[in-house]
Amino acid sequence: MIKNISIIGAGNLTNSILSAISRTNKSYHINLIDIDKNKRSMAKKYNVNFSNSYSSNISESDLIFLVVKPKEYKTMLRGISGFVSKKSILVSFMAGITHDQIRDNLNENTAIVRCMTNLTIKDYKSFVFYYSKSLDNKKTKILRNFFSLFSKLKKCHLEDEIDKLTALYGSGPAYYVFFNKIIRDSFLQMGYSKKDSKEYADDLYEGTIKLIYGDNDLDKIISSIASKGGTTEAALLEFKKNKISQSLSKAVKQAYKKSKNILKKQ
């Protein structure tokens, strides 16, 4: 049973995770830790404890969430190493930092889990994908019981899946938002007001999501909209001419490549 949680790093994903936890109406003792004292406001928002330094409180944690920037992982792990106990489960949302990289920077033989989700977990029961080679059955059950309260937990059998899902699922919302922005800008360029452009683009997006939800045949939906010789077909032909599909595929592969080499400059 989860009682005590430490979350290290108070960025956007932490904000979404705390929001998700707050939806469960469960009572947890949560410590939020970040070197930036200005992050205290996030702790206040969710009525959790805040500290800008590591302390023995971490050793009481059933779960320790690692949500810092990848480049900061060694400093962070060395800072908490003396406070990590065998009872804890380390849950890492650090993109590109492997199970073994985490293990190599800890003194204690603690269970480690690599996870990936995205910011939509804040308001929606989105997936939390996980991979571990150090979880026993008891701790796996603890992890499942906790995450199932506000997400859909999905096990990955290979660590490389986490890197792929970082590019596809973790970054995924940004791709949809990027396309929504293009549509908004197109309304603006056609002479619509900023307010109307936002309203029309958002309505279009929301309606389209309902249109495609649960339908496996996306080509059929497209063909039902794009009449032969019509306006939609003209736009789609322009997309094809400019190889938009290939460009998007290449972009996702670049994100995957970066997740595999997160600490290398490109």
BAFI-602927 format. One record per residue: x, y, z of N, C-alpha, C in turn. Coordinates in steps of 0.05 Angstrom, whole numbers, plus 5000, padded with zeros to 4 digits. Example, Ala and Ser with C-alpha at 12.3 -4.5 7.8 and 13.67 -1.06 7.14 Angstrom:
BEGIN
526448865156524649105156526449345156
525749555142527349795143525850015157
# end
This chain:
BEGIN
501749765000500050005000501750255000
501150444983502650684980501750895001
503550995017502951205036504651455031
507251415026509151635024510351644996
510351884984511351924957513252164957
515552124945517352354940517452394910
517252654901517452724873519752914870
521752844855524153004852524053144824
523753404825523453554800520653654797
520353924795517654044794517254184768
517354034746516854144720513954094711
513554124685510854094674509653814677
511253604674510253334677509453284706
511053384724510353354753507753484759
507253724748504753854752502453684742
502753554719500653384708500253134725
502453024735502252784752500852844778
501553074790500253154815497353204811
496653314788493853364782492353094779
493652904767492452634763492052494790
494152514808493952394834491652524850
491352784847489252934862486452844854
486152734830483552644820482652384834
484552244846483951984859482552004885
482652244898481552284924482752104945
485152004940486651844959488452024975
489051954999490752115016493552005017
495452155006498252085006499952305020
502052225032503952425043506052465021
505952695008507652744984509652964990
512152904984514353104986515253174958
515053434951515953534926518653664930
520653584915523353684919524453804893
525354054895526454194872528354404882
530654434868532654634878531654924874
529654954856528555224852526355284872
526955474890525055534911522455644901
522455754876520055864864517955644858
518855394858517055174852515255104877
515755244898514155204922511155254916
510655434897507855494890506355244879
507855064866506554824856505754644879
507554624899506854464923504454584937
504354844939502154974952499554924937
499654924911497254874894496054604900
497754404905496754134909496854044939
497454244956497554194984499353964992
501853974981503853774988506353915000
508053765013510453885025512453955004
514054155010516154244991518854275005
520954194990523654235000525454294976
527554454980529454504958532054364963
531954154981534353994986533553714993
535353524990534753244996535153195026
533453025037533552965066532752675071
532852595096532152325104529152255100
527552465095524652415089524352225064
526352245046526252075022526251785029
527651705050527951425057525251295066
523351465073520651365081518851325058
519751395034517951385010517551105000
515051044994514450794980515050824950
514551064939515151124912516851374911
518951374894520551614889520551674860
519151884852518951964824521352134816
522652054795524952204785524052354760
523752614762522552774740524353024734
526952974735528853194729529753184700
531053394690532153394663534353174661
534453034639536452824636539352904643
540053144635542853234640543453264669
541353274686541753314715541653044730
541452824716540752574730542952474749
545552504741547752404758547852564784
547752824782547852994806545552934824
543152894813540752834829541052564842
541852354827542052084839544152074861
546352204857548452204878547452354902
545752554898544652704920542652544937
541152374924539152214939540151944947
542451854937543351584940543351494970
544351674987544451605015541751585029
539651675016537051675028535151475016
536051324997534351124983534550854998
532250745003532150485017531050264999
531350025008530449794992527449774991
526049905009523049895009521950064986
523450254976522450444956522550324928
520850434911520850384883521550654869
523750654854524550894839523150884812
521551094807519951114783521051344766
522451274745523851474729522251554704
521751814702520551924678522652084662
525152034667527352174654527752054626
527252214606527552114578530452034572
530751794561533351704551535251594572
534651624598536451524618535751234625
537551044620536950764622536850664651
535750424653535550284678538350254691
540250174675542950124685544450384692
543850604677545050854684544050954712
541550904718540550974744541750794765
541750534760542950334779545850404786
547450474766550250524770550850764787
548850934792549351184808547951164835
547250924843545950884869547550694886
547450734912548750554931547050314938
544450364940542550164949541450004925
540949744930539849574909536749604909
535849834898533049904899531649824873
529049764874527549704849527349954832
527849924807527850154788525850104766
524250304759522350274737522650514719
522950464693522850684674520050714664
519050954663516251004654516151224633
513951224618513451434599510451484597
509751744599507051824594507152094581
505052254581505152524571503452714587
503352964580502053164596498953124598
497852964579494952924580494052774604
495952654619495152504643493852684663
494352944660493153144679490153124680
488853094657485953104656484652844644
486352654638485352424623486852174632
485451944632486751694640488451584618
490751724614492551644592494351414600
495851314581497651084587500051174603
500850994621503551004633504950744624
506850764607508350534598510650494617
511350244623513550194642515249954634
517749974642519749754638521449734663
521849484671523649444694524849164692
527349134702528548874705529248824734
528148984752528748954781526248954798
523948924786521448924802520648634808
520048574833518948314840515948324838
514648104841511748084838510248264857
511248284882509948444903509948734895
512248834887512549114880511149184853
511048984835509549024810506549074817
505548914836502748944844502249214857
504049304873503849574886503749784865
505549764845505749964824503149974807
502149734801499649714785497249824800
497049764825494849864841494850164843
497150284845497450574847496750704820
498050634799497650764773494950714761
493750494767491050434756488950624767
489550774788487650964799487151194780
489151264763488951504746490151464718
490851214711492051174685491650894676
492450844651492450574640495350474639
496050284655498850194658499349974637
501550004622502249814601505149734604
505649474607508449374610509849354583
512349444583514149414559516149194566
516549004547518248784552521148844544
521549044528524249134521524649424528
526949494538527449774546527349964522
528049864499527950034475525150134469
523149984478520350074474519850344488
521050384511520750634526521850864509
524150824496525251034479523551084455
522350874443520550924421518051074430
516950994453514551124463515051414473
517551464480518351744486517851924462
518651814439518351974414515551974404
514051754407511351734396509151834415
509451754440507251814460507952044478
510352054488511152274505511152534491
512152534466512252784450509652824434
508052614432505752614415503852854416
503152944441501353174442502453424428
505053454428506253694414505753674384
505753434373505253414344502453504337
500453404353497653484348497253784352
498553894373498254174379499554344356
501754244346503254374324501354394299
500054174293498254174270495854364275
494854364300492654544307493454834303
495954894310497055164307497155244277
497855054260497955104231495155174221
493155024231490355084222489455354232
490155424258489455684268490755904251
493255874246494756074230493556094202
492555874191491255884164488656044165
487156014186484756184189485556474191
487556534206488556814209489356924182
490756764166491756854140489456894120
487256764125484856794108483157034117
484057174138482657424146480857404171
480857164184479157134208480557254232
479057334252480157444276481657234292
483357324311484757134327482856964344
480757094355478756954371477356744355
476356824331474856634314476656414304
479156474298481056274288481456054308
481756144333482155944355479555774358
477355904359474755764363474255564341
474655654316474055474293476055244292
478555294296480655084295480254884318
479554984342479154804364476654634360
474554754350472054604344472554394323
474154464303474854274282476354034293
478254094311479953884323478253704340
476553824357474853664375472853484360
471753594339469853444323471153214308
473653264298475053064283475952834301
476752894326477452684345475152494349
472652604351470352444355469752274330
470452394307469952254281471752014278
474252034287476151814283476251624307
475151704330475351534354474051264349
475551054353474550784351474350674322
475050834302474850754275477750684265
478150434257480750344248481450424219
479450484204479850544175479950844170
482250954176482551244172482551324143
483451154125483451214097480551244087
478751074098475951094090474751364099
475451454123474451714132475451934113
478051924106479152124088477752124062
477351894050476051874024473151964025
471851934048469052024051468852334051
471052464058471152754058472152864032
474152724021475452823996474152723971
472252873961470952803936472852823912
472552653893474252653869474052923855
476353053851476453313838475553543855
475253493881474253703899476453863913
475554033932477454203946479254053965
478153853980479753703999481853543984
481153423961483053273946485353453937
484753703930486853893921488853943944
487853973968489554013991491253763997
489953533996491453284002493553223981
493053293956495053263935497453443940
496953673951499153863958500853743981
499453624000500853494022502653274011
501553113992503052893981505452993965
504953203949507053323933509453413950
508853523974510853623992511853414012
510953174008511852944024511552994054
509153084061508553144089508752894106
507752674096507752424111510552324117
512252344097515052264100516552444120
515852704118517152894136516352844165
513852784170512952724197514252464208
514452264191515752014198518652054205
519952224189522752284194523152434221
521252614227521352774251521152584276
519252394275518952214297521452044301
522651954279525151794280527451964293
527452224287529452394299529052414330
526452424338525852434366526752174380
526351944366527151684377530251674379
531551764358534451774358535551934381
534252164386535052334408534652204435
532452054438531851924463533951704469
535151594448537251384451539951514458
540251774451542751914456542152184469
540652174490539552424501541652614512
543952504520546052674531548152774511
547852674486549652754465548652994450
550353184444549553414429549353334399
547253444386546853374358547053624341
# end
